[in-house]
């Protein structure tokens, strides 16, 4: 039977009459068994079961009041029970051994009893058949009614697709609303152009890519890009999450995949977008046992992508931040032909993103978005959107009609360090320790030639747990770091602990986060960047989940692991000693800036550099006027 005949034998909801009749029979039998069980329980509660011998003994002793003889049982009431009030009477029943009702009636008559004997015609077989037919009809009619009301029926709705369909520009997002992802937009624009004017591509023999995979860190705008595609495409856009395919019922995921692509084929050209495809496209690995439902769903997805004709204009988009765990069969050419990297934006990308998010925000004249973009190195689109919104909220709290530069900077600090904890009161000793600690970071950074400039130092506690922090702002966007630059950063990170020892000769818990960051940086230098003489160019570690900021996992022998630990410790000790030496030489400057910070609690990078530059000027003048020996 061909496909057209199969489609004709199916109802509009996609279920064939045979399958519906089978389901109806199963439900009807279950209901009848339930009713039979309940009826049997009710009967047993109303009657007392006895043996046939007990019944005949009562008849011989003329103790029976009423007797009803059915085809398979005998119901009777004793004179003793009949004498009780009606509410307390309880009849008895027993089986009919030979099924001969007339013979039993004659036998009771021959005993000379005064009992009233009735022979009841049950017609039980006919009654049972009628009850089955009536029950079947009721269930079948109910299923048909619900099927029409629910669009696919109770069973059909389980396996139907949960995709949301957007038509034309209903998403309200276009490529104008996406900034900092020019390369990704260019690749997607080509797909949209193919959907609009396929003839100029087919004339040269080009084929439409069947699928494109958006890969990037969380918050970079993968889903936003997909919505922008929906806004630009002017074709039906099916949006669904990978988790919507997964259910507790085996086979439901595969059924939903089939239903999704059937819907898409009916309205082609169109676009299918599967968000978080790693939920269903995880690599099939039987070493630790397989997930049958997930594998069936993935196999169905692979078959559907292979099955549709790209010339009809069905394009499948997907997004993930874990491409390394996807099944290789899903990524091969002919399925997801392209991997579009949605990376963290650079300086210009962050600036453009801030412009997009501030289009509807009233900005004051002093706002300089470029400075905000420079300060937010490493931020993704979602972070910048949150920053702008926090700034607008702060402006409202302060009673202003527009957002100024201070609102944006304070919001940036709120995102990285949390809000100020005004109720936290430090002792004088703790406050001095925190001040020297933060100035230690800043002073080491300021005295190093290759370090990023300091923009702010504060000893005001924040909700992130920090009792103070030092903020840096790179002067230019950097994509590479030299070994010497990383060592400078290490010395600056360890400058807080060094200042505690130089000034007070103590070690506090305030340096815990610094030590963790320094250890991670030094370990990366040894295991990933090949920046140690002991291991050379060897990379004994590998990074997993790079788009989720995954840490490096060691893949080496125990001896190499021990050598890595020893090398990391030597690098940290050397940088720590360098930081202590810098602060010891400049102890007067450390004390002066720390005292100033204790008074003001927050100072800017310009104030810090004024102290440093003044110290350098004094040294130069002292050397210039120092008398020479004759």
SULVENHU-V749075 format. One record per pair of residues at least 4 apart in sequence whose ideal C-beta (glycine too) atoms are under 6 Angstrom apart, sorted by the first residue. I is the first residue (numbers start at 0). J is the second residue. D is the distance in Angstrom with one decimal. If there is no record, write none. Layout:
<<I	J	D> <I	J	D>>
This chain:
<<0	4	4.6> <8	15	5.7> <9	13	6.0> <9	15	5.1> <10	14	5.6> <12	146	5.3> <12	151	4.3> <12	152	5.5> <12	155	5.0> <13	155	6.0> <14	18	5.4> <14	19	5.5> <14	155	5.4> <23	138	5.1> <23	139	4.5> <26	138	5.1> <27	134	4.8> <27	135	4.7> <27	138	5.0> <30	134	6.0> <31	134	5.8> <46	90	5.4> <46	92	4.6> <47	89	5.7> <47	91	4.7> <49	53	4.3> <49	91	4.9> <49	93	5.0> <51	93	5.1> <51	96	5.8> <54	93	5.0> <57	62	4.3> <57	63	5.5> <58	63	5.5> <58	107	5.7> <58	110	5.8> <58	112	5.8> <61	112	5.2> <62	77	5.2> <62	78	5.6> <63	75	5.6> <63	114	4.1> <64	76	4.7> <64	78	4.8> <64	81	4.1> <65	76	4.5> <65	115	5.3> <66	75	4.6> <66	114	5.4> <66	116	4.8> <67	74	4.4> <67	117	5.0> <67	119	5.4> <68	73	5.6> <68	100	4.5> <68	103	5.8> <68	118	5.1> <69	119	5.1> <69	121	5.5> <70	121	4.9> <71	95	5.9> <72	92	5.4> <72	94	5.7> <72	95	5.9> <73	93	5.3> <73	95	5.7> <74	90	5.8> <74	92	5.0> <75	91	5.6> <76	80	5.5> <76	81	5.4> <76	90	4.8> <80	88	5.2> <83	87	4.5> <83	88	5.3> <100	118	5.2> <104	116	5.4> <107	112	5.9> <107	116	5.6> <122	126	5.7> <145	149	5.6> <145	153	5.9> <146	152	3.5> <149	156	5.7> <151	155	3.2> <151	156	4.9> <151	159	5.1> <155	159	6.0> <157	251	5.8> <158	251	5.4> <158	254	3.2> <158	255	6.0> <159	258	5.1> <160	255	5.0> <160	258	4.2> <160	259	4.0> <161	243	4.5> <162	237	4.3> <162	239	4.0> <162	259	5.5> <163	238	4.9> <164	235	6.0> <164	237	5.7> <165	169	4.7> <165	170	5.2> <165	229	4.7> <165	236	4.3> <166	235	5.9> <167	233	5.1> <168	230	4.8> <170	226	4.3> <170	229	4.6> <170	230	5.0> <172	176	4.9> <172	226	4.3> <172	227	4.9> <172	230	4.9> <173	227	5.5> <173	230	4.2> <173	231	5.6> <174	184	5.3> <174	227	5.0> <174	231	5.8> <177	223	5.8> <177	224	5.8> <177	227	5.0> <178	351	3.7> <178	352	4.4> <178	355	4.6> <179	344	3.3> <179	348	2.8> <179	351	5.4> <179	352	4.7> <180	184	5.7> <180	341	5.8> <183	224	6.0> <183	339	5.0> <183	341	5.2> <184	188	5.8> <186	339	5.0> <187	228	5.5> <190	314	5.7> <191	231	5.3> <191	232	5.1> <193	197	5.7> <193	200	5.5> <193	207	4.9> <194	232	6.0> <194	234	5.7> <194	268	4.9> <194	312	5.5> <197	201	5.7> <200	205	4.2> <206	309	5.7> <207	309	4.4> <208	336	4.1> <208	337	5.7> <209	304	5.9> <209	309	5.2> <210	315	4.0> <210	334	5.7> <210	335	4.0> <211	316	5.4> <211	337	4.4> <211	339	5.6> <212	317	5.2> <212	335	4.5> <212	338	4.9> <213	221	4.3> <213	318	4.3> <213	339	5.2> <213	341	5.4> <214	322	4.9> <214	338	5.6> <214	340	5.6> <215	219	4.1> <215	221	5.6> <215	341	3.3> <215	342	6.0> <216	546	4.6> <217	320	5.6> <218	379	3.9> <218	381	3.3> <219	341	4.6> <219	379	4.8> <220	224	5.6> <220	380	4.5> <221	318	4.0> <221	341	5.1> <222	274	5.8> <225	272	4.6> <225	316	5.8> <228	232	5.7> <229	236	3.7> <232	270	5.8> <234	268	5.1> <234	269	5.1> <235	266	4.7> <235	269	4.0> <236	270	5.0> <237	263	5.8> <237	271	4.7> <238	272	4.8> <239	243	5.2> <239	273	5.9> <240	274	4.8> <240	275	5.6> <241	273	5.7> <241	275	4.6> <241	276	4.8> <241	278	3.5> <241	279	4.4> <242	278	4.6> <244	252	4.1> <244	255	5.3> <244	279	4.8> <244	296	5.1> <245	252	5.7> <246	251	4.2> <249	292	5.0> <252	292	5.8> <252	296	3.2> <253	295	4.8> <253	296	5.3> <253	299	3.8> <256	299	4.4> <256	300	5.1> <256	303	5.8> <260	303	4.4> <263	269	5.2> <263	271	5.5> <263	313	5.3> <267	311	4.5> <267	312	5.0> <267	313	5.0> <268	312	2.6> <270	314	5.1> <271	315	4.7> <272	316	4.6> <273	317	4.5> <274	318	5.2> <276	280	4.7> <276	317	4.0> <276	319	5.2> <277	319	4.7> <277	321	4.6> <277	324	5.9> <279	296	5.3> <280	297	5.9> <280	325	4.9> <280	326	5.7> <280	329	5.0> <281	324	5.5> <282	324	5.8> <282	326	4.6> <283	294	5.4> <283	326	5.8> <285	289	5.0> <289	294	5.6> <301	328	5.8> <302	306	5.8> <304	334	4.8> <307	313	5.0> <320	546	4.4> <320	547	5.8> <325	329	5.4> <325	330	5.9> <329	334	5.9> <330	335	5.7> <332	336	5.7> <343	379	5.4> <344	348	2.8> <344	349	4.9> <344	352	5.9> <345	476	5.7> <346	372	5.6> <346	476	4.3> <349	372	4.1> <349	375	5.9> <350	368	5.9> <350	369	5.9> <350	372	4.2> <352	380	5.3> <352	383	5.0> <353	357	5.9> <353	368	4.7> <353	383	5.7> <356	384	5.0> <356	387	4.4> <357	387	5.7> <360	391	5.6> <360	402	5.7> <361	401	4.3> <362	366	4.4> <362	401	6.0> <362	402	5.5> <363	401	4.5> <363	403	3.9> <365	403	5.6> <365	404	4.9> <366	404	5.2> <371	407	5.2> <373	472	5.9> <374	472	4.8> <376	473	5.8> <378	382	4.0> <378	383	5.6> <386	410	5.1> <386	411	5.6> <386	414	5.7> <389	410	3.8> <389	413	5.9> <390	402	5.0> <390	406	4.1> <390	407	4.7> <390	410	4.1> <391	402	5.6> <393	406	4.8> <394	399	4.6> <394	402	4.6> <394	406	5.0> <402	406	4.8> <405	409	6.0> <412	416	5.5> <413	418	5.6> <416	461	4.3> <416	463	4.9> <416	465	5.6> <416	468	5.6> <417	461	4.5> <417	462	3.3> <417	463	3.9> <418	462	5.2> <419	459	5.3> <419	461	5.9> <420	460	4.4> <420	462	5.8> <423	460	4.3> <425	429	4.2> <425	430	4.5> <432	507	5.9> <433	458	4.8> <433	466	4.9> <433	467	4.7> <434	458	5.2> <434	593	4.7> <434	596	4.7> <434	597	5.0> <435	498	4.6> <435	502	4.7> <435	593	5.0> <436	495	4.1> <436	498	5.7> <436	499	5.8> <436	509	5.7> <437	456	5.2> <437	467	4.7> <437	469	5.2> <438	442	5.6> <438	592	4.9> <438	593	4.7> <438	596	6.0> <439	494	4.1> <439	495	4.8> <439	497	5.7> <439	498	2.6> <440	469	4.4> <440	491	5.8> <440	494	4.7> <440	495	5.0> <441	445	6.0> <441	453	4.6> <441	456	5.2> <441	469	4.9> <441	607	5.6> <442	589	5.9> <443	490	5.5> <443	491	4.9> <443	494	3.5> <443	578	5.2> <443	581	5.5> <444	450	4.3> <444	453	5.6> <444	491	4.2> <445	611	5.1> <446	581	5.8> <447	487	4.7> <449	484	5.2> <449	487	5.0> <450	487	5.1> <450	491	5.8> <451	471	4.3> <451	473	4.7> <452	604	5.8> <453	471	5.9> <453	604	4.4> <453	607	5.6> <454	470	5.0> <454	472	4.5> <454	604	4.4> <455	470	4.3> <455	603	5.9> <456	469	5.1> <456	602	5.3> <457	467	5.6> <457	601	4.2> <458	467	3.9> <458	600	5.5> <459	600	5.7> <460	466	5.0> <461	465	5.2> <480	484	4.7> <480	485	5.5> <482	530	4.7> <485	524	5.9> <489	517	5.5> <489	574	4.2> <490	574	4.8> <490	577	5.2> <490	578	4.6> <492	513	5.2> <492	516	5.7> <492	517	4.7> <493	497	5.9> <493	517	5.6> <493	574	5.7> <493	575	4.8> <493	578	5.0> <494	578	4.6> <495	510	5.5> <495	513	5.4> <496	510	4.1> <497	578	4.0> <497	579	4.4> <497	582	5.5> <498	502	5.8> <498	582	5.6> <499	503	5.8> <499	505	5.8> <499	507	5.9> <501	579	5.9> <501	582	4.7> <501	583	5.6> <510	514	5.6> <517	571	6.0> <521	567	4.7> <521	570	4.6> <521	571	5.5> <522	526	5.7> <522	567	5.2> <523	527	4.8> <524	528	5.1> <524	530	4.3> <525	531	4.6> <525	563	5.5> <525	566	5.1> <525	567	5.7> <526	539	5.3> <526	540	3.7> <526	551	5.9> <526	563	6.0> <527	538	5.9> <527	540	5.9> <529	536	4.4> <531	566	4.9> <533	562	5.9> <533	566	4.8> <539	553	6.0> <539	555	3.6> <539	559	5.2> <540	551	3.9> <540	553	5.2> <541	554	5.7> <542	549	5.8> <542	551	5.0> <543	549	4.7> <544	549	3.2> <553	560	5.8> <555	559	3.9> <555	560	5.8> <582	589	5.5> <585	589	5.9> <588	614	5.1> <592	610	5.2> <596	602	5.7> <602	606	4.3> <608	612	5.7>>
